Each structure stands twice: as C-alpha cells, then as structure tokens.
Amino acid sequence: MHELAITQSILEIAIRHAEGQQARRITDLFIVMGQWSSAVDDSVQFYWDLISEKTIAQGARLHFKRIPVELKCMDCGHSYPPTSRELSCPKCAGTHLKVKSGEEFYLEAIEVES
C-alpha cells in the first residue's frame, strides 16, 4: 500500500516541474528503482493510472530502470553483487557490509509537451 504514497509524490513532483515549464502535458516519466527497493513496478503503474486521471499527466508512460544491488565489504574494501543465497564477502567472508547501490528510488526525468 505504500506504493500509493510513493506514486502520489511522483505525480506531485512531475506536475510541479511541468507547470514550471508551462507544459501542456506530461508524456513520459523515467523512474529509477534499486533491486532492493520495496516498491513494485506494477503497483506504481496501477496507482498512477488511477491518480493521474484528469491531470496533465493522464496517459503518461512510466519507464522503470532497475539498478542492481552492489555491496561493499567494510573489512577488505571489496565491492560485489551479492548472490541470492550468500551476502558475505566472497573475498574475505566478511559480514560488515554497506549497500553501495540497489536501494534507490527516484524520478530521474520527465518528458512534456509544451
């Protein structure tokens, strides 16, 4: 259900920026989502179709770009993509880890008609 709040925020941001450029219509939105982001593409799309009705964003296409997860071992400095079964560092077996990428969620760009 948190996708509704996320989608509302995306809509507000897109409309604010489009209106700031005197756009007539928003045609496309480019959303970046990390693999470990808790948002689900289909849910965002579902809510988008509902809440964008009767706005300048109605009918805009959502494009999702997924960012793979990359971890950094804080013990040896090695960066790596984790496997589905093992998170520990493949180089030193360390478990003191930092997520370098894969948790992102942001609106990267919008396309509008003037």
MODELLER restraints for C-alpha pairs under 7 A, 6 or more apart:
rsr = mdl.restraints
at = mdl.atoms
rsr.add(forms.Gaussian(group=physical.xy_distance, feature=features.Distance(at['CA:3:A'], at['CA:39:A']), mean=6.05, stdev=0.5))
rsr.add(forms.Gaussian(group=physical.xy_distance, feature=features.Distance(at['CA:3:A'], at['CA:43:A']), mean=6.29, stdev=0.5))
rsr.add(forms.Gaussian(group=physical.xy_distance, feature=features.Distance(at['CA:3:A'], at['CA:44:A']), mean=5.62, stdev=0.5))
rsr.add(forms.Gaussian(group=physical.xy_distance, feature=features.Distance(at['CA:4:A'], at['CA:44:A']), mean=6.99, stdev=0.5))
rsr.add(forms.Gaussian(group=physical.xy_distance, feature=features.Distance(at['CA:4:A'], at['CA:47:A']), mean=5.92, stdev=0.5))
rsr.add(forms.Gaussian(group=physical.xy_distance, feature=features.Distance(at['CA:7:A'], at['CA:44:A']), mean=5.86, stdev=0.5))
rsr.add(forms.Gaussian(group=physical.xy_distance, feature=features.Distance(at['CA:7:A'], at['CA:47:A']), mean=6.54, stdev=0.5))
rsr.add(forms.Gaussian(group=physical.xy_distance, feature=features.Distance(at['CA:7:A'], at['CA:48:A']), mean=6.17, stdev=0.5))
rsr.add(forms.Gaussian(group=physical.xy_distance, feature=features.Distance(at['CA:10:A'], at['CA:107:A']), mean=6.81, stdev=0.5))
rsr.add(forms.Gaussian(group=physical.xy_distance, feature=features.Distance(at['CA:14:A'], at['CA:110:A']), mean=6.86, stdev=0.5))
rsr.add(forms.Gaussian(group=physical.xy_distance, feature=features.Distance(at['CA:18:A'], at['CA:26:A']), mean=6.90, stdev=0.5))
rsr.add(forms.Gaussian(group=physical.xy_distance, feature=features.Distance(at['CA:18:A'], at['CA:112:A']), mean=6.75, stdev=0.5))
rsr.add(forms.Gaussian(group=physical.xy_distance, feature=features.Distance(at['CA:22:A'], at['CA:114:A']), mean=6.54, stdev=0.5))
rsr.add(forms.Gaussian(group=physical.xy_distance, feature=features.Distance(at['CA:23:A'], at['CA:112:A']), mean=6.01, stdev=0.5))
rsr.add(forms.Gaussian(group=physical.xy_distance, feature=features.Distance(at['CA:23:A'], at['CA:113:A']), mean=5.60, stdev=0.5))
rsr.add(forms.Gaussian(group=physical.xy_distance, feature=features.Distance(at['CA:23:A'], at['CA:114:A']), mean=4.31, stdev=0.5))
rsr.add(forms.Gaussian(group=physical.xy_distance, feature=features.Distance(at['CA:24:A'], at['CA:56:A']), mean=6.57, stdev=0.5))
rsr.add(forms.Gaussian(group=physical.xy_distance, feature=features.Distance(at['CA:24:A'], at['CA:113:A']), mean=5.66, stdev=0.5))
rsr.add(forms.Gaussian(group=physical.xy_distance, feature=features.Distance(at['CA:24:A'], at['CA:114:A']), mean=5.27, stdev=0.5))
rsr.add(forms.Gaussian(group=physical.xy_distance, feature=features.Distance(at['CA:25:A'], at['CA:56:A']), mean=4.68, stdev=0.5))
rsr.add(forms.Gaussian(group=physical.xy_distance, feature=features.Distance(at['CA:25:A'], at['CA:57:A']), mean=6.04, stdev=0.5))
rsr.add(forms.Gaussian(group=physical.xy_distance, feature=features.Distance(at['CA:25:A'], at['CA:112:A']), mean=5.56, stdev=0.5))
rsr.add(forms.Gaussian(group=physical.xy_distance, feature=features.Distance(at['CA:25:A'], at['CA:113:A']), mean=5.19, stdev=0.5))
rsr.add(forms.Gaussian(group=physical.xy_distance, feature=features.Distance(at['CA:26:A'], at['CA:56:A']), mean=5.89, stdev=0.5))
rsr.add(forms.Gaussian(group=physical.xy_distance, feature=features.Distance(at['CA:26:A'], at['CA:57:A']), mean=4.73, stdev=0.5))
rsr.add(forms.Gaussian(group=physical.xy_distance, feature=features.Distance(at['CA:26:A'], at['CA:60:A']), mean=5.89, stdev=0.5))
rsr.add(forms.Gaussian(group=physical.xy_distance, feature=features.Distance(at['CA:26:A'], at['CA:111:A']), mean=5.99, stdev=0.5))
rsr.add(forms.Gaussian(group=physical.xy_distance, feature=features.Distance(at['CA:26:A'], at['CA:112:A']), mean=4.28, stdev=0.5))
rsr.add(forms.Gaussian(group=physical.xy_distance, feature=features.Distance(at['CA:26:A'], at['CA:113:A']), mean=6.36, stdev=0.5))
rsr.add(forms.Gaussian(group=physical.xy_distance, feature=features.Distance(at['CA:27:A'], at['CA:57:A']), mean=6.83, stdev=0.5))
rsr.add(forms.Gaussian(group=physical.xy_distance, feature=features.Distance(at['CA:27:A'], at['CA:60:A']), mean=4.33, stdev=0.5))
rsr.add(forms.Gaussian(group=physical.xy_distance, feature=features.Distance(at['CA:27:A'], at['CA:61:A']), mean=6.24, stdev=0.5))
rsr.add(forms.Gaussian(group=physical.xy_distance, feature=features.Distance(at['CA:27:A'], at['CA:111:A']), mean=5.58, stdev=0.5))
rsr.add(forms.Gaussian(group=physical.xy_distance, feature=features.Distance(at['CA:27:A'], at['CA:112:A']), mean=5.33, stdev=0.5))
rsr.add(forms.Gaussian(group=physical.xy_distance, feature=features.Distance(at['CA:27:A'], at['CA:113:A']), mean=6.96, stdev=0.5))
rsr.add(forms.Gaussian(group=physical.xy_distance, feature=features.Distance(at['CA:28:A'], at['CA:60:A']), mean=5.00, stdev=0.5))
rsr.add(forms.Gaussian(group=physical.xy_distance, feature=features.Distance(at['CA:28:A'], at['CA:61:A']), mean=4.66, stdev=0.5))
rsr.add(forms.Gaussian(group=physical.xy_distance, feature=features.Distance(at['CA:28:A'], at['CA:62:A']), mean=5.94, stdev=0.5))
rsr.add(forms.Gaussian(group=physical.xy_distance, feature=features.Distance(at['CA:28:A'], at['CA:110:A']), mean=5.61, stdev=0.5))
rsr.add(forms.Gaussian(group=physical.xy_distance, feature=features.Distance(at['CA:28:A'], at['CA:111:A']), mean=5.00, stdev=0.5))
rsr.add(forms.Gaussian(group=physical.xy_distance, feature=features.Distance(at['CA:29:A'], at['CA:61:A']), mean=6.25, stdev=0.5))
rsr.add(forms.Gaussian(group=physical.xy_distance, feature=features.Distance(at['CA:29:A'], at['CA:62:A']), mean=4.97, stdev=0.5))
rsr.add(forms.Gaussian(group=physical.xy_distance, feature=features.Distance(at['CA:29:A'], at['CA:63:A']), mean=6.07, stdev=0.5))
rsr.add(forms.Gaussian(group=physical.xy_distance, feature=features.Distance(at['CA:29:A'], at['CA:109:A']), mean=5.97, stdev=0.5))
rsr.add(forms.Gaussian(group=physical.xy_distance, feature=features.Distance(at['CA:29:A'], at['CA:110:A']), mean=4.46, stdev=0.5))
rsr.add(forms.Gaussian(group=physical.xy_distance, feature=features.Distance(at['CA:29:A'], at['CA:111:A']), mean=6.45, stdev=0.5))
rsr.add(forms.Gaussian(group=physical.xy_distance, feature=features.Distance(at['CA:30:A'], at['CA:62:A']), mean=6.14, stdev=0.5))
rsr.add(forms.Gaussian(group=physical.xy_distance, feature=features.Distance(at['CA:30:A'], at['CA:63:A']), mean=4.81, stdev=0.5))
rsr.add(forms.Gaussian(group=physical.xy_distance, feature=features.Distance(at['CA:30:A'], at['CA:64:A']), mean=6.13, stdev=0.5))
rsr.add(forms.Gaussian(group=physical.xy_distance, feature=features.Distance(at['CA:30:A'], at['CA:107:A']), mean=6.04, stdev=0.5))
rsr.add(forms.Gaussian(group=physical.xy_distance, feature=features.Distance(at['CA:30:A'], at['CA:108:A']), mean=5.46, stdev=0.5))
rsr.add(forms.Gaussian(group=physical.xy_distance, feature=features.Distance(at['CA:30:A'], at['CA:109:A']), mean=5.16, stdev=0.5))
rsr.add(forms.Gaussian(group=physical.xy_distance, feature=features.Distance(at['CA:30:A'], at['CA:110:A']), mean=6.17, stdev=0.5))
rsr.add(forms.Gaussian(group=physical.xy_distance, feature=features.Distance(at['CA:31:A'], at['CA:63:A']), mean=6.01, stdev=0.5))
rsr.add(forms.Gaussian(group=physical.xy_distance, feature=features.Distance(at['CA:31:A'], at['CA:64:A']), mean=4.97, stdev=0.5))
rsr.add(forms.Gaussian(group=physical.xy_distance, feature=features.Distance(at['CA:31:A'], at['CA:65:A']), mean=6.20, stdev=0.5))
rsr.add(forms.Gaussian(group=physical.xy_distance, feature=features.Distance(at['CA:31:A'], at['CA:106:A']), mean=5.84, stdev=0.5))
rsr.add(forms.Gaussian(group=physical.xy_distance, feature=features.Distance(at['CA:31:A'], at['CA:107:A']), mean=4.58, stdev=0.5))
rsr.add(forms.Gaussian(group=physical.xy_distance, feature=features.Distance(at['CA:31:A'], at['CA:108:A']), mean=5.60, stdev=0.5))
rsr.add(forms.Gaussian(group=physical.xy_distance, feature=features.Distance(at['CA:32:A'], at['CA:64:A']), mean=5.92, stdev=0.5))
rsr.add(forms.Gaussian(group=physical.xy_distance, feature=features.Distance(at['CA:32:A'], at['CA:65:A']), mean=4.84, stdev=0.5))
rsr.add(forms.Gaussian(group=physical.xy_distance, feature=features.Distance(at['CA:32:A'], at['CA:66:A']), mean=6.08, stdev=0.5))
rsr.add(forms.Gaussian(group=physical.xy_distance, feature=features.Distance(at['CA:32:A'], at['CA:104:A']), mean=6.77, stdev=0.5))
rsr.add(forms.Gaussian(group=physical.xy_distance, feature=features.Distance(at['CA:32:A'], at['CA:105:A']), mean=5.47, stdev=0.5))
rsr.add(forms.Gaussian(group=physical.xy_distance, feature=features.Distance(at['CA:32:A'], at['CA:106:A']), mean=5.38, stdev=0.5))
rsr.add(forms.Gaussian(group=physical.xy_distance, feature=features.Distance(at['CA:32:A'], at['CA:107:A']), mean=6.29, stdev=0.5))
rsr.add(forms.Gaussian(group=physical.xy_distance, feature=features.Distance(at['CA:32:A'], at['CA:108:A']), mean=6.36, stdev=0.5))
rsr.add(forms.Gaussian(group=physical.xy_distance, feature=features.Distance(at['CA:33:A'], at['CA:64:A']), mean=6.88, stdev=0.5))
rsr.add(forms.Gaussian(group=physical.xy_distance, feature=features.Distance(at['CA:33:A'], at['CA:65:A']), mean=6.05, stdev=0.5))
rsr.add(forms.Gaussian(group=physical.xy_distance, feature=features.Distance(at['CA:33:A'], at['CA:66:A']), mean=4.94, stdev=0.5))
rsr.add(forms.Gaussian(group=physical.xy_distance, feature=features.Distance(at['CA:33:A'], at['CA:67:A']), mean=6.07, stdev=0.5))
rsr.add(forms.Gaussian(group=physical.xy_distance, feature=features.Distance(at['CA:33:A'], at['CA:104:A']), mean=5.30, stdev=0.5))
rsr.add(forms.Gaussian(group=physical.xy_distance, feature=features.Distance(at['CA:33:A'], at['CA:105:A']), mean=4.50, stdev=0.5))
rsr.add(forms.Gaussian(group=physical.xy_distance, feature=features.Distance(at['CA:33:A'], at['CA:106:A']), mean=6.83, stdev=0.5))
rsr.add(forms.Gaussian(group=physical.xy_distance, feature=features.Distance(at['CA:34:A'], at['CA:66:A']), mean=5.35, stdev=0.5))
rsr.add(forms.Gaussian(group=physical.xy_distance, feature=features.Distance(at['CA:34:A'], at['CA:67:A']), mean=4.41, stdev=0.5))
rsr.add(forms.Gaussian(group=physical.xy_distance, feature=features.Distance(at['CA:34:A'], at['CA:68:A']), mean=6.18, stdev=0.5))
rsr.add(forms.Gaussian(group=physical.xy_distance, feature=features.Distance(at['CA:34:A'], at['CA:69:A']), mean=6.93, stdev=0.5))
rsr.add(forms.Gaussian(group=physical.xy_distance, feature=features.Distance(at['CA:34:A'], at['CA:101:A']), mean=6.97, stdev=0.5))
rsr.add(forms.Gaussian(group=physical.xy_distance, feature=features.Distance(at['CA:34:A'], at['CA:102:A']), mean=3.83, stdev=0.5))
rsr.add(forms.Gaussian(group=physical.xy_distance, feature=features.Distance(at['CA:34:A'], at['CA:103:A']), mean=4.49, stdev=0.5))
rsr.add(forms.Gaussian(group=physical.xy_distance, feature=features.Distance(at['CA:34:A'], at['CA:104:A']), mean=4.60, stdev=0.5))
rsr.add(forms.Gaussian(group=physical.xy_distance, feature=features.Distance(at['CA:34:A'], at['CA:105:A']), mean=6.32, stdev=0.5))
rsr.add(forms.Gaussian(group=physical.xy_distance, feature=features.Distance(at['CA:35:A'], at['CA:66:A']), mean=6.03, stdev=0.5))
rsr.add(forms.Gaussian(group=physical.xy_distance, feature=features.Distance(at['CA:35:A'], at['CA:67:A']), mean=5.80, stdev=0.5))
rsr.add(forms.Gaussian(group=physical.xy_distance, feature=features.Distance(at['CA:35:A'], at['CA:68:A']), mean=5.42, stdev=0.5))
rsr.add(forms.Gaussian(group=physical.xy_distance, feature=features.Distance(at['CA:35:A'], at['CA:69:A']), mean=6.00, stdev=0.5))
rsr.add(forms.Gaussian(group=physical.xy_distance, feature=features.Distance(at['CA:35:A'], at['CA:102:A']), mean=5.01, stdev=0.5))
rsr.add(forms.Gaussian(group=physical.xy_distance, feature=features.Distance(at['CA:35:A'], at['CA:103:A']), mean=6.54, stdev=0.5))
rsr.add(forms.Gaussian(group=physical.xy_distance, feature=features.Distance(at['CA:36:A'], at['CA:69:A']), mean=6.90, stdev=0.5))
rsr.add(forms.Gaussian(group=physical.xy_distance, feature=features.Distance(at['CA:36:A'], at['CA:102:A']), mean=5.34, stdev=0.5))
rsr.add(forms.Gaussian(group=physical.xy_distance, feature=features.Distance(at['CA:36:A'], at['CA:103:A']), mean=5.02, stdev=0.5))
rsr.add(forms.Gaussian(group=physical.xy_distance, feature=features.Distance(at['CA:37:A'], at['CA:102:A']), mean=6.85, stdev=0.5))
rsr.add(forms.Gaussian(group=physical.xy_distance, feature=features.Distance(at['CA:37:A'], at['CA:103:A']), mean=4.74, stdev=0.5))
rsr.add(forms.Gaussian(group=physical.xy_distance, feature=features.Distance(at['CA:37:A'], at['CA:104:A']), mean=6.33, stdev=0.5))
rsr.add(forms.Gaussian(group=physical.xy_distance, feature=features.Distance(at['CA:37:A'], at['CA:105:A']), mean=6.67, stdev=0.5))
rsr.add(forms.Gaussian(group=physical.xy_distance, feature=features.Distance(at['CA:52:A'], at['CA:58:A']), mean=4.87, stdev=0.5))
rsr.add(forms.Gaussian(group=physical.xy_distance, feature=features.Distance(at['CA:67:A'], at['CA:102:A']), mean=5.39, stdev=0.5))
rsr.add(forms.Gaussian(group=physical.xy_distance, feature=features.Distance(at['CA:68:A'], at['CA:101:A']), mean=6.81, stdev=0.5))
rsr.add(forms.Gaussian(group=physical.xy_distance, feature=features.Distance(at['CA:68:A'], at['CA:102:A']), mean=5.17, stdev=0.5))
rsr.add(forms.Gaussian(group=physical.xy_distance, feature=features.Distance(at['CA:69:A'], at['CA:81:A']), mean=5.83, stdev=0.5))
rsr.add(forms.Gaussian(group=physical.xy_distance, feature=features.Distance(at['CA:69:A'], at['CA:101:A']), mean=5.21, stdev=0.5))
rsr.add(forms.Gaussian(group=physical.xy_distance, feature=features.Distance(at['CA:69:A'], at['CA:102:A']), mean=3.97, stdev=0.5))
rsr.add(forms.Gaussian(group=physical.xy_distance, feature=features.Distance(at['CA:70:A'], at['CA:79:A']), mean=6.67, stdev=0.5))
rsr.add(forms.Gaussian(group=physical.xy_distance, feature=features.Distance(at['CA:70:A'], at['CA:80:A']), mean=5.43, stdev=0.5))
rsr.add(forms.Gaussian(group=physical.xy_distance, feature=features.Distance(at['CA:70:A'], at['CA:81:A']), mean=4.48, stdev=0.5))
rsr.add(forms.Gaussian(group=physical.xy_distance, feature=features.Distance(at['CA:70:A'], at['CA:82:A']), mean=6.78, stdev=0.5))
rsr.add(forms.Gaussian(group=physical.xy_distance, feature=features.Distance(at['CA:70:A'], at['CA:99:A']), mean=6.20, stdev=0.5))
rsr.add(forms.Gaussian(group=physical.xy_distance, feature=features.Distance(at['CA:70:A'], at['CA:100:A']), mean=5.41, stdev=0.5))
rsr.add(forms.Gaussian(group=physical.xy_distance, feature=features.Distance(at['CA:70:A'], at['CA:101:A']), mean=5.16, stdev=0.5))
rsr.add(forms.Gaussian(group=physical.xy_distance, feature=features.Distance(at['CA:70:A'], at['CA:102:A']), mean=6.47, stdev=0.5))
rsr.add(forms.Gaussian(group=physical.xy_distance, feature=features.Distance(at['CA:71:A'], at['CA:79:A']), mean=5.53, stdev=0.5))
rsr.add(forms.Gaussian(group=physical.xy_distance, feature=features.Distance(at['CA:71:A'], at['CA:80:A']), mean=5.41, stdev=0.5))
rsr.add(forms.Gaussian(group=physical.xy_distance, feature=features.Distance(at['CA:71:A'], at['CA:81:A']), mean=6.01, stdev=0.5))
rsr.add(forms.Gaussian(group=physical.xy_distance, feature=features.Distance(at['CA:71:A'], at['CA:82:A']), mean=6.79, stdev=0.5))
rsr.add(forms.Gaussian(group=physical.xy_distance, feature=features.Distance(at['CA:71:A'], at['CA:97:A']), mean=6.46, stdev=0.5))
rsr.add(forms.Gaussian(group=physical.xy_distance, feature=features.Distance(at['CA:71:A'], at['CA:98:A']), mean=5.66, stdev=0.5))
rsr.add(forms.Gaussian(group=physical.xy_distance, feature=features.Distance(at['CA:71:A'], at['CA:99:A']), mean=4.63, stdev=0.5))
rsr.add(forms.Gaussian(group=physical.xy_distance, feature=features.Distance(at['CA:71:A'], at['CA:100:A']), mean=5.37, stdev=0.5))
rsr.add(forms.Gaussian(group=physical.xy_distance, feature=features.Distance(at['CA:72:A'], at['CA:78:A']), mean=5.67, stdev=0.5))
rsr.add(forms.Gaussian(group=physical.xy_distance, feature=features.Distance(at['CA:72:A'], at['CA:79:A']), mean=4.23, stdev=0.5))
rsr.add(forms.Gaussian(group=physical.xy_distance, feature=features.Distance(at['CA:72:A'], at['CA:80:A']), mean=6.46, stdev=0.5))
rsr.add(forms.Gaussian(group=physical.xy_distance, feature=features.Distance(at['CA:72:A'], at['CA:97:A']), mean=5.60, stdev=0.5))
rsr.add(forms.Gaussian(group=physical.xy_distance, feature=features.Distance(at['CA:72:A'], at['CA:98:A']), mean=5.17, stdev=0.5))
rsr.add(forms.Gaussian(group=physical.xy_distance, feature=features.Distance(at['CA:72:A'], at['CA:99:A']), mean=6.34, stdev=0.5))
rsr.add(forms.Gaussian(group=physical.xy_distance, feature=features.Distance(at['CA:72:A'], at['CA:100:A']), mean=6.33, stdev=0.5))
rsr.add(forms.Gaussian(group=physical.xy_distance, feature=features.Distance(at['CA:73:A'], at['CA:79:A']), mean=6.32, stdev=0.5))
rsr.add(forms.Gaussian(group=physical.xy_distance, feature=features.Distance(at['CA:73:A'], at['CA:89:A']), mean=6.06, stdev=0.5))
rsr.add(forms.Gaussian(group=physical.xy_distance, feature=features.Distance(at['CA:73:A'], at['CA:94:A']), mean=6.54, stdev=0.5))
rsr.add(forms.Gaussian(group=physical.xy_distance, feature=features.Distance(at['CA:73:A'], at['CA:96:A']), mean=6.02, stdev=0.5))
rsr.add(forms.Gaussian(group=physical.xy_distance, feature=features.Distance(at['CA:73:A'], at['CA:97:A']), mean=4.64, stdev=0.5))
rsr.add(forms.Gaussian(group=physical.xy_distance, feature=features.Distance(at['CA:73:A'], at['CA:98:A']), mean=6.50, stdev=0.5))
rsr.add(forms.Gaussian(group=physical.xy_distance, feature=features.Distance(at['CA:74:A'], at['CA:96:A']), mean=5.42, stdev=0.5))
rsr.add(forms.Gaussian(group=physical.xy_distance, feature=features.Distance(at['CA:74:A'], at['CA:97:A']), mean=5.46, stdev=0.5))
rsr.add(forms.Gaussian(group=physical.xy_distance, feature=features.Distance(at['CA:74:A'], at['CA:98:A']), mean=6.79, stdev=0.5))
rsr.add(forms.Gaussian(group=physical.xy_distance, feature=features.Distance(at['CA:75:A'], at['CA:94:A']), mean=6.18, stdev=0.5))
rsr.add(forms.Gaussian(group=physical.xy_distance, feature=features.Distance(at['CA:75:A'], at['CA:96:A']), mean=6.32, stdev=0.5))
rsr.add(forms.Gaussian(group=physical.xy_distance, feature=features.Distance(at['CA:76:A'], at['CA:92:A']), mean=6.90, stdev=0.5))
rsr.add(forms.Gaussian(group=physical.xy_distance, feature=features.Distance(at['CA:88:A'], at['CA:94:A']), mean=5.61, stdev=0.5))
rsr.add(forms.Gaussian(group=physical.xy_distance, feature=features.Distance(at['CA:88:A'], at['CA:95:A']), mean=4.98, stdev=0.5))
rsr.add(forms.Gaussian(group=physical.xy_distance, feature=features.Distance(at['CA:89:A'], at['CA:95:A']), mean=6.53, stdev=0.5))
